[in-house]
Amino acid sequence: MAAFKVAAQEVTPQLTAFPEFRPATVYMADGKKMDIPMANIFLKNSSLLYLSGELTKEANTKNLLRVDFKDRSYIRIDSVLAYQVDSVGANALFCAKVLDIKAYKQTLMNNSNITNLNLNDLLTMNMIQYSTIDIQDAKDIHFPVIPLYYYRLGDKFVLVHERNLKRALDKEGRRRMESVMNLPGFSWTDEKFLLKILEIIQ
């Protein structure tokens, strides 16, 4: 995970991708299709949350193929739900955002004002029904988020990082990738550079 961290890390005051639960259409691995009136993406592990009566439940990601919200679609890649950032030809860049639990624990240790909060309590299903976890009463709490990027290369998904891509690319593809990596300001979390790599390795 450390490879994905940057100095200006994204933070969020909520544990879900959207501030409020919203309708979604879910496509299951067994071919079934379900319309869920109240759903969201859980940033703990980029999984699907949905309301069932008064309970908030977490879906088993292995059973999902795709989740469509009104303004964004997520597909299952490995064990996470990721949305498409952009495409280049037949290939595409996807992103899944997950909480940086290690960094958050460090924040708790460094801030005596919020050390009485228990991370496990914050991440339990009983608390998730309050999608902002009562942050209004603790406005200084922000959760650090790590973006996990994936390339769709043909019919394969590859976690975006130098080591993974070197295994997936031929010699010429690796050379082209390295030409982008040598550009000033290059970062594995800058989507502009990631799309440049995707374009140049076509």
N, C-alpha and C positions, 0 to 999 in steps of 0.2 A: 504493500500500500504506500510506503514512503515515497516511491518513485512518482506518485501522482500529486504530491503536495507542492504548493507554490506559496510564496511569501504572502501574497494578497489572496488568501484563501476565502472562498465563498462561505458566508454564514447565513443562517436562517433562524427566525424565532419560532419555527414550527417544525413538527416531526413528519409532516406530510408535504407532498409536492404542491398541492393546492390548498389555499386557506380554508376552503369549505368542501365537504363531500358533494359529489355531483354525479349525474347519470353517466353510465358507461355501458358499452356493449362488450361482452366477454366471449371470446372464441376459445373453446376448450380443445385440448389435445385429442379427445375422443370424437371430435367433429360436432359437438353440441355448441349451440349459441345461446347466450343468456343476456337479457337486459337487466341491469342492476340499477335501481333508482339512486342509490347513495354509495359512491365508491371514491377511493383516493389511492395514491401511491405512498407507501410507508417508506420513509427515507432510512430507516434502520438498516434495511437490506434490499431496498427497491422492489418491494413486493406489493401485492394488491390487498388493500383493506376494503371491507364493505360492511354496511350496517345491516344487521339481521334482527329486527325488533329493536330492543334497547341495547343489544350487544354489538360490539365492533369485532369483526372476525378477520383473520388474516388467511388469504387463500394460499394453497400449496402451489408455488410457482411452477412446479414440474407438470401440473395439470393444465397449464395455460399455453396458448399459442400467441394471442394478441388481446390487447385491451384498447378499445377505442373510446376516447372522450370526445367532446364536441370539437375541441381545438387542438388535440394532440393524441397520437396513437403510440402505444407501447408494444413491443414484441419481446418474447422471451429469448434471451441470449444467455447461455450457460444457466446460472441460477438467479439472474436478475431480469427485471423488466426495463428495457431501454427504448428511448425515442429517437427517431431519425433527425439528425442535425441538418444534413444536406446530402445530396447525391452528386456523383461525378460519373457520367455515363451509366453503366450498369451497376457500378459499385456505390457504396454509401458509407457515411460516418454516423454512428449511433452513440448515444450517451446514456449512462445510468448514473444517477446521483445517490450516494450513500453517506450516512453519517460517519464522521471520523471520530469513532468512540474514544480512541487513545488520546486525541487532542482535547476532546471534551473533558475527559477525566483529569487531564493536566490542568485545564481551566478551573475545574472544581477545587483542585489541590492548591492552586495559586490565588484563589479568591475566597477569603474567609467568610464573605457575606453570603455565599451560596453553597458552602460545603455541607450544610445540613440537608441539601437535596440529594436523594439517592437516585443514581442513574438507572438502576434496575426498576425502580418505581416509575420513573418517567417513561420507560420503554415497555411497560406491561400493557396488555390489552385493556385492562380496566381504565387506564388513564387515557388511552388513545381516543376514546369516544369524545374527549375534549381535544379537538385537533390542534389547539394552540397550547395545550397543557397549562392552562391558567397563566400564561406568560404575561398577561396584563398585570398580574400582581408581582411580577419579577422581570421588569422590562430590560434588565441588563443581561439576561440570559440569551445567548445565541449559540446555536449548534453549528459547528464547522462541518462542511460538506465536501466530499471528495468526488470529482467527476471521473467515472470510469468510461473510457472511450473504446469503441469497437469499430473495426472496419468490416464491411461485408465485401469480400473479394470473391466474385463469382457466387458459388453456392456455399462458401465457408465464412465463418465469423472469426476474426482474429483480434485479441485484446491488443490495443494500440500501445506498443512500446518497442524500443529498439530490439530487445532480445527476441520478442515474439515475432516481429516482422522479419528479422534476419532469417528465421527458420522458414517463413512462409514465402519469401521472395527469392528469385534467382539472382545471379551475380549482378546483372545489369540493374535489376530492381533495387538491390541493396546500394549500389553506387548512386542511383538517383535519389534514394531516400537520404543518404549521407550528404548529398549536395544541399538538401533543404535543411538538414540538421546543422549545417555549418553557417547558415544565415544568421546575421545579428539578431539577438533577442529570441532565438528559437526556444520553444517550450513544448513539452509533451501535453500540456493542458491548454494550449492556445489553439482554438479551433481553426483559425486562419492558416496556421502552419500545417495542421493535420489535414486540412482539405488540400493544401498545396502538395503534400506528399501523396495523397490519394490521386490527385490529378497527374502527377509526374510519373507514377508507377503504372499507369494504364498500359 
